[in-house]
Amino acid sequence: LSIVIGDVLRQVPIAVLFGIFLYMGVMSLNGVQLTERIMLLFMPPKYHPDHTYVRK
């Protein structure tokens, strides 16, 4: 597929491609338990959600 659209991809600026892949990467982190646990480090305990890994 990239062979077919290779000429088109050369016309797109690198910053645009970087932005698209950065956006896709950040959006894919939503709902991942690791990122939720990291966010718990910065959250006061009284605001922690009621998950099994928080109650233990």
PyMOL Python script that loads the backbone (N, CA, C, O; Angstrom):
from pymol import cmd

cmd.read_pdbstr("""\
ATOM      1  N   LEU A   1       0.828  -1.195   0.000  1.00  0.00           N
ATOM      2  CA  LEU A   1       0.000   0.000   0.000  1.00  0.00           C
ATOM      3  C   LEU A   1       0.870   1.256   0.000  1.00  0.00           C
ATOM      4  O   LEU A   1       0.582   2.210  -0.723  1.00  0.00           O
ATOM      5  N   SER A   2       1.929   1.260   0.804  1.00  0.00           N
ATOM      6  CA  SER A   2       2.776   2.458   0.839  1.00  0.00           C
ATOM      7  C   SER A   2       3.539   2.649  -0.473  1.00  0.00           C
ATOM      8  O   SER A   2       3.953   3.763  -0.795  1.00  0.00           O
ATOM      9  N   ILE A   3       3.724   1.574  -1.224  1.00  0.00           N
ATOM     10  CA  ILE A   3       4.383   1.708  -2.530  1.00  0.00           C
ATOM     11  C   ILE A   3       3.484   2.493  -3.475  1.00  0.00           C
ATOM     12  O   ILE A   3       3.949   3.315  -4.264  1.00  0.00           O
ATOM     13  N   VAL A   4       2.191   2.222  -3.377  1.00  0.00           N
ATOM     14  CA  VAL A   4       1.233   2.882  -4.260  1.00  0.00           C
ATOM     15  C   VAL A   4       1.085   4.362  -3.900  1.00  0.00           C
ATOM     16  O   VAL A   4       1.025   5.210  -4.790  1.00  0.00           O
ATOM     17  N   ILE A   5       1.026   4.673  -2.620  1.00  0.00           N
ATOM     18  CA  ILE A   5       0.813   6.067  -2.217  1.00  0.00           C
ATOM     19  C   ILE A   5       2.112   6.743  -1.775  1.00  0.00           C
ATOM     20  O   ILE A   5       2.074   7.773  -1.103  1.00  0.00           O
ATOM     21  N   GLY A   6       3.231   6.185  -2.139  1.00  0.00           N
ATOM     22  CA  GLY A   6       4.523   6.754  -1.759  1.00  0.00           C
ATOM     23  C   GLY A   6       4.724   8.165  -2.273  1.00  0.00           C
ATOM     24  O   GLY A   6       5.260   9.014  -1.560  1.00  0.00           O
ATOM     25  N   ASP A   7       4.302   8.426  -3.497  1.00  0.00           N
ATOM     26  CA  ASP A   7       4.441   9.774  -4.056  1.00  0.00           C
ATOM     27  C   ASP A   7       3.568  10.773  -3.303  1.00  0.00           C
ATOM     28  O   ASP A   7       3.962  11.923  -3.107  1.00  0.00           O
ATOM     29  N   VAL A   8       2.402  10.341  -2.887  1.00  0.00           N
ATOM     30  CA  VAL A   8       1.509  11.228  -2.132  1.00  0.00           C
ATOM     31  C   VAL A   8       2.105  11.520  -0.761  1.00  0.00           C
ATOM     32  O   VAL A   8       2.052  12.656  -0.291  1.00  0.00           O
ATOM     33  N   LEU A   9       2.672  10.501  -0.116  1.00  0.00           N
ATOM     34  CA  LEU A   9       3.263  10.694   1.206  1.00  0.00           C
ATOM     35  C   LEU A   9       4.467  11.629   1.164  1.00  0.00           C
ATOM     36  O   LEU A   9       4.749  12.314   2.147  1.00  0.00           O
ATOM     37  N   ARG A  10       5.165  11.666   0.060  1.00  0.00           N
ATOM     38  CA  ARG A  10       6.307  12.579  -0.061  1.00  0.00           C
ATOM     39  C   ARG A  10       5.856  14.041  -0.118  1.00  0.00           C
ATOM     40  O   ARG A  10       6.628  14.940   0.215  1.00  0.00           O
ATOM     41  N   GLN A  11       4.620  14.279  -0.534  1.00  0.00           N
ATOM     42  CA  GLN A  11       4.087  15.637  -0.616  1.00  0.00           C
ATOM     43  C   GLN A  11       3.596  16.159   0.736  1.00  0.00           C
ATOM     44  O   GLN A  11       3.457  17.367   0.926  1.00  0.00           O
ATOM     45  N   VAL A  12       3.333  15.241   1.679  1.00  0.00           N
ATOM     46  CA  VAL A  12       2.830  15.635   2.996  1.00  0.00           C
ATOM     47  C   VAL A  12       4.022  16.019   3.872  1.00  0.00           C
ATOM     48  O   VAL A  12       4.994  15.267   3.944  1.00  0.00           O
ATOM     49  N   PRO A  13       3.967  17.169   4.535  1.00  0.00           N
ATOM     50  CA  PRO A  13       5.078  17.586   5.400  1.00  0.00           C
ATOM     51  C   PRO A  13       5.290  16.607   6.562  1.00  0.00           C
ATOM     52  O   PRO A  13       4.338  16.011   7.065  1.00  0.00           O
ATOM     53  N   ILE A  14       6.529  16.454   6.970  1.00  0.00           N
ATOM     54  CA  ILE A  14       6.883  15.547   8.064  1.00  0.00           C
ATOM     55  C   ILE A  14       6.191  15.958   9.359  1.00  0.00           C
ATOM     56  O   ILE A  14       5.793  15.100  10.146  1.00  0.00           O
ATOM     57  N   ALA A  15       6.042  17.267   9.589  1.00  0.00           N
ATOM     58  CA  ALA A  15       5.391  17.738  10.818  1.00  0.00           C
ATOM     59  C   ALA A  15       3.933  17.287  10.884  1.00  0.00           C
ATOM     60  O   ALA A  15       3.426  16.988  11.965  1.00  0.00           O
ATOM     61  N   VAL A  16       3.267  17.236   9.751  1.00  0.00           N
ATOM     62  CA  VAL A  16       1.875  16.782   9.721  1.00  0.00           C
ATOM     63  C   VAL A  16       1.807  15.301  10.054  1.00  0.00           C
ATOM     64  O   VAL A  16       0.965  14.887  10.851  1.00  0.00           O
ATOM     65  N   LEU A  17       2.676  14.503   9.462  1.00  0.00           N
ATOM     66  CA  LEU A  17       2.700  13.071   9.760  1.00  0.00           C
ATOM     67  C   LEU A  17       3.051  12.828  11.220  1.00  0.00           C
ATOM     68  O   LEU A  17       2.458  11.961  11.861  1.00  0.00           O
ATOM     69  N   PHE A  18       4.006  13.579  11.752  1.00  0.00           N
ATOM     70  CA  PHE A  18       4.375  13.455  13.156  1.00  0.00           C
ATOM     71  C   PHE A  18       3.187  13.789  14.054  1.00  0.00           C
ATOM     72  O   PHE A  18       2.935  13.089  15.035  1.00  0.00           O
ATOM     73  N   GLY A  19       2.468  14.837  13.729  1.00  0.00           N
ATOM     74  CA  GLY A  19       1.300  15.230  14.513  1.00  0.00           C
ATOM     75  C   GLY A  19       0.209  14.182  14.491  1.00  0.00           C
ATOM     76  O   GLY A  19      -0.420  13.919  15.516  1.00  0.00           O
ATOM     77  N   ILE A  20      -0.023  13.581  13.341  1.00  0.00           N
ATOM     78  CA  ILE A  20      -1.051  12.540  13.235  1.00  0.00           C
ATOM     79  C   ILE A  20      -0.674  11.335  14.079  1.00  0.00           C
ATOM     80  O   ILE A  20      -1.507  10.816  14.822  1.00  0.00           O
ATOM     81  N   PHE A  21       0.565  10.886  13.977  1.00  0.00           N
ATOM     82  CA  PHE A  21       0.979   9.716  14.750  1.00  0.00           C
ATOM     83  C   PHE A  21       1.064  10.019  16.240  1.00  0.00           C
ATOM     84  O   PHE A  21       0.787   9.142  17.059  1.00  0.00           O
ATOM     85  N   LEU A  22       1.440  11.237  16.608  1.00  0.00           N
ATOM     86  CA  LEU A  22       1.442  11.627  18.016  1.00  0.00           C
ATOM     87  C   LEU A  22       0.025  11.626  18.575  1.00  0.00           C
ATOM     88  O   LEU A  22      -0.208  11.144  19.683  1.00  0.00           O
ATOM     89  N   TYR A  23      -0.915  12.159  17.815  1.00  0.00           N
ATOM     90  CA  TYR A  23      -2.316  12.172  18.232  1.00  0.00           C
ATOM     91  C   TYR A  23      -2.847  10.751  18.392  1.00  0.00           C
ATOM     92  O   TYR A  23      -3.521  10.445  19.375  1.00  0.00           O
ATOM     93  N   MET A  24      -2.546   9.887  17.430  1.00  0.00           N
ATOM     94  CA  MET A  24      -3.014   8.498  17.515  1.00  0.00           C
ATOM     95  C   MET A  24      -2.411   7.793  18.723  1.00  0.00           C
ATOM     96  O   MET A  24      -3.091   7.001  19.376  1.00  0.00           O
ATOM     97  N   GLY A  25      -1.156   8.065  19.028  1.00  0.00           N
ATOM     98  CA  GLY A  25      -0.508   7.446  20.178  1.00  0.00           C
ATOM     99  C   GLY A  25      -1.102   7.898  21.492  1.00  0.00           C
ATOM    100  O   GLY A  25      -1.326   7.084  22.387  1.00  0.00           O
ATOM    101  N   VAL A  26      -1.358   9.185  21.618  1.00  0.00           N
ATOM    102  CA  VAL A  26      -1.938   9.710  22.858  1.00  0.00           C
ATOM    103  C   VAL A  26      -3.363   9.199  23.037  1.00  0.00           C
ATOM    104  O   VAL A  26      -3.757   8.857  24.152  1.00  0.00           O
ATOM    105  N   MET A  27      -4.133   9.143  21.967  1.00  0.00           N
ATOM    106  CA  MET A  27      -5.508   8.664  22.064  1.00  0.00           C
ATOM    107  C   MET A  27      -5.569   7.174  22.388  1.00  0.00           C
ATOM    108  O   MET A  27      -6.535   6.717  23.000  1.00  0.00           O
ATOM    109  N   SER A  28      -4.558   6.416  21.988  1.00  0.00           N
ATOM    110  CA  SER A  28      -4.567   4.984  22.288  1.00  0.00           C
ATOM    111  C   SER A  28      -4.238   4.705  23.750  1.00  0.00           C
ATOM    112  O   SER A  28      -4.487   3.600  24.232  1.00  0.00           O
ATOM    113  N   LEU A  29      -3.681   5.685  24.467  1.00  0.00           N
ATOM    114  CA  LEU A  29      -3.380   5.503  25.887  1.00  0.00           C
ATOM    115  C   LEU A  29      -4.628   5.569  26.756  1.00  0.00           C
ATOM    116  O   LEU A  29      -4.606   5.130  27.906  1.00  0.00           O
ATOM    117  N   ASN A  30      -5.702   6.107  26.225  1.00  0.00           N
ATOM    118  CA  ASN A  30      -6.935   6.235  26.987  1.00  0.00           C
ATOM    119  C   ASN A  30      -7.504   4.845  27.290  1.00  0.00           C
ATOM    120  O   ASN A  30      -7.750   4.056  26.377  1.00  0.00           O
ATOM    121  N   GLY A  31      -7.709   4.555  28.571  1.00  0.00           N
ATOM    122  CA  GLY A  31      -8.271   3.273  28.967  1.00  0.00           C
ATOM    123  C   GLY A  31      -7.239   2.213  29.301  1.00  0.00           C
ATOM    124  O   GLY A  31      -7.609   1.121  29.734  1.00  0.00           O
ATOM    125  N   VAL A  32      -5.965   2.493  29.118  1.00  0.00           N
ATOM    126  CA  VAL A  32      -4.916   1.547  29.463  1.00  0.00           C
ATOM    127  C   VAL A  32      -4.670   1.645  30.971  1.00  0.00           C
ATOM    128  O   VAL A  32      -4.494   2.738  31.510  1.00  0.00           O
ATOM    129  N   GLN A  33      -4.661   0.500  31.638  1.00  0.00           N
ATOM    130  CA  GLN A  33      -4.566   0.481  33.092  1.00  0.00           C
ATOM    131  C   GLN A  33      -3.273   1.121  33.600  1.00  0.00           C
ATOM    132  O   GLN A  33      -3.273   1.734  34.667  1.00  0.00           O
ATOM    133  N   LEU A  34      -2.195   0.993  32.872  1.00  0.00           N
ATOM    134  CA  LEU A  34      -0.925   1.587  33.295  1.00  0.00           C
ATOM    135  C   LEU A  34      -1.039   3.104  33.401  1.00  0.00           C
ATOM    136  O   LEU A  34      -0.582   3.693  34.381  1.00  0.00           O
ATOM    137  N   THR A  35      -1.643   3.734  32.407  1.00  0.00           N
ATOM    138  CA  THR A  35      -1.784   5.189  32.462  1.00  0.00           C
ATOM    139  C   THR A  35      -2.753   5.609  33.558  1.00  0.00           C
ATOM    140  O   THR A  35      -2.571   6.660  34.172  1.00  0.00           O
ATOM    141  N   GLU A  36      -3.780   4.801  33.812  1.00  0.00           N
ATOM    142  CA  GLU A  36      -4.704   5.113  34.906  1.00  0.00           C
ATOM    143  C   GLU A  36      -3.986   5.043  36.248  1.00  0.00           C
ATOM    144  O   GLU A  36      -4.227   5.875  37.124  1.00  0.00           O
ATOM    145  N   ARG A  37      -3.118   4.071  36.415  1.00  0.00           N
ATOM    146  CA  ARG A  37      -2.374   3.948  37.670  1.00  0.00           C
ATOM    147  C   ARG A  37      -1.378   5.090  37.848  1.00  0.00           C
ATOM    148  O   ARG A  37      -1.174   5.566  38.965  1.00  0.00           O
ATOM    149  N   ILE A  38      -0.766   5.527  36.768  1.00  0.00           N
ATOM    150  CA  ILE A  38       0.157   6.659  36.856  1.00  0.00           C
ATOM    151  C   ILE A  38      -0.600   7.924  37.245  1.00  0.00           C
ATOM    152  O   ILE A  38      -0.097   8.731  38.027  1.00  0.00           O
ATOM    153  N   MET A  39      -1.794   8.101  36.710  1.00  0.00           N
ATOM    154  CA  MET A  39      -2.606   9.267  37.073  1.00  0.00           C
ATOM    155  C   MET A  39      -3.008   9.227  38.543  1.00  0.00           C
ATOM    156  O   MET A  39      -3.192  10.277  39.158  1.00  0.00           O
ATOM    157  N   LEU A  40      -3.148   8.023  39.119  1.00  0.00           N
ATOM    158  CA  LEU A  40      -3.497   7.900  40.533  1.00  0.00           C
ATOM    159  C   LEU A  40      -2.386   8.433  41.436  1.00  0.00           C
ATOM    160  O   LEU A  40      -2.656   8.857  42.560  1.00  0.00           O
ATOM    161  N   LEU A  41      -1.148   8.416  40.959  1.00  0.00           N
ATOM    162  CA  LEU A  41      -0.039   8.941  41.752  1.00  0.00           C
ATOM    163  C   LEU A  41      -0.184  10.438  42.018  1.00  0.00           C
ATOM    164  O   LEU A  41       0.277  10.940  43.043  1.00  0.00           O
ATOM    165  N   PHE A  42      -0.825  11.143  41.093  1.00  0.00           N
ATOM    166  CA  PHE A  42      -0.969  12.592  41.210  1.00  0.00           C
ATOM    167  C   PHE A  42      -2.328  13.012  41.763  1.00  0.00           C
ATOM    168  O   PHE A  42      -2.612  14.204  41.873  1.00  0.00           O
ATOM    169  N   MET A  43      -3.168  12.033  42.111  1.00  0.00           N
ATOM    170  CA  MET A  43      -4.519  12.301  42.571  1.00  0.00           C
ATOM    171  C   MET A  43      -4.629  12.030  44.074  1.00  0.00           C
ATOM    172  O   MET A  43      -4.110  11.020  44.548  1.00  0.00           O
ATOM    173  N   PRO A  44      -5.288  12.906  44.831  1.00  0.00           N
ATOM    174  CA  PRO A  44      -5.474  12.643  46.263  1.00  0.00           C
ATOM    175  C   PRO A  44      -6.287  11.359  46.477  1.00  0.00           C
ATOM    176  O   PRO A  44      -7.186  11.064  45.689  1.00  0.00           O
ATOM    177  N   PRO A  45      -5.984  10.593  47.533  1.00  0.00           N
ATOM    178  CA  PRO A  45      -6.659   9.300  47.740  1.00  0.00           C
ATOM    179  C   PRO A  45      -8.177   9.387  47.838  1.00  0.00           C
ATOM    180  O   PRO A  45      -8.866   8.430  47.486  1.00  0.00           O
ATOM    181  N   LYS A  46      -8.709  10.496  48.302  1.00  0.00           N
ATOM    182  CA  LYS A  46     -10.168  10.571  48.424  1.00  0.00           C
ATOM    183  C   LYS A  46     -10.859  10.671  47.060  1.00  0.00           C
ATOM    184  O   LYS A  46     -12.070  10.470  46.969  1.00  0.00           O
ATOM    185  N   TYR A  47     -10.112  10.976  46.013  1.00  0.00           N
ATOM    186  CA  TYR A  47     -10.672  11.058  44.664  1.00  0.00           C
ATOM    187  C   TYR A  47     -10.394   9.809  43.827  1.00  0.00           C
ATOM    188  O   TYR A  47     -10.740   9.774  42.646  1.00  0.00           O
ATOM    189  N   HIS A  48      -9.783   8.798  44.411  1.00  0.00           N
ATOM    190  CA  HIS A  48      -9.490   7.577  43.663  1.00  0.00           C
ATOM    191  C   HIS A  48     -10.782   6.862  43.293  1.00  0.00           C
ATOM    192  O   HIS A  48     -11.716   6.819  44.093  1.00  0.00           O
ATOM    193  N   PRO A  49     -10.845   6.299  42.087  1.00  0.00           N
ATOM    194  CA  PRO A  49     -12.047   5.559  41.688  1.00  0.00           C
ATOM    195  C   PRO A  49     -12.137   4.228  42.427  1.00  0.00           C
ATOM    196  O   PRO A  49     -11.169   3.787  43.047  1.00  0.00           O
ATOM    197  N   ASP A  50     -13.279   3.606  42.358  1.00  0.00           N
ATOM    198  CA  ASP A  50     -13.517   2.344  43.057  1.00  0.00           C
ATOM    199  C   ASP A  50     -13.164   1.165  42.142  1.00  0.00           C
ATOM    200  O   ASP A  50     -14.051   0.489  41.621  1.00  0.00           O
ATOM    201  N   HIS A  51     -11.864   0.928  41.953  1.00  0.00           N
ATOM    202  CA  HIS A  51     -11.386  -0.219  41.178  1.00  0.00           C
ATOM    203  C   HIS A  51     -10.768  -1.231  42.133  1.00  0.00           C
ATOM    204  O   HIS A  51     -10.383  -0.887  43.251  1.00  0.00           O
ATOM    205  N   THR A  52     -10.676  -2.489  41.684  1.00  0.00           N
ATOM    206  CA  THR A  52     -10.123  -3.524  42.558  1.00  0.00           C
ATOM    207  C   THR A  52      -8.655  -3.275  42.864  1.00  0.00           C
ATOM    208  O   THR A  52      -8.210  -3.539  43.980  1.00  0.00           O
ATOM    209  N   TYR A  53      -7.897  -2.775  41.908  1.00  0.00           N
ATOM    210  CA  TYR A  53      -6.470  -2.549  42.162  1.00  0.00           C
ATOM    211  C   TYR A  53      -6.235  -1.334  43.050  1.00  0.00           C
ATOM    212  O   TYR A  53      -5.125  -1.153  43.549  1.00  0.00           O
ATOM    213  N   VAL A  54      -7.243  -0.502  43.262  1.00  0.00           N
ATOM    214  CA  VAL A  54      -7.103   0.641  44.166  1.00  0.00           C
ATOM    215  C   VAL A  54      -7.450   0.231  45.594  1.00  0.00           C
ATOM    216  O   VAL A  54      -6.837   0.716  46.545  1.00  0.00           O
ATOM    217  N   ARG A  55      -8.420  -0.652  45.746  1.00  0.00           N
ATOM    218  CA  ARG A  55      -8.882  -1.045  47.073  1.00  0.00           C
ATOM    219  C   ARG A  55      -7.891  -1.922  47.811  1.00  0.00           C
ATOM    220  O   ARG A  55      -7.915  -1.967  49.041  1.00  0.00           O
ATOM    221  N   LYS A  56      -7.025  -2.615  47.104  1.00  0.00           N
ATOM    222  CA  LYS A  56      -6.095  -3.546  47.760  1.00  0.00           C
ATOM    223  C   LYS A  56      -5.001  -2.813  48.488  1.00  0.00           C
ATOM    224  O   LYS A  56      -4.134  -3.442  49.095  1.00  0.00           O
TER     225      LYS A  56
END
""", "prot")
cmd.dss("prot")
cmd.show_as("cartoon", "prot")
cmd.util.cbc("prot")
cmd.orient("prot")
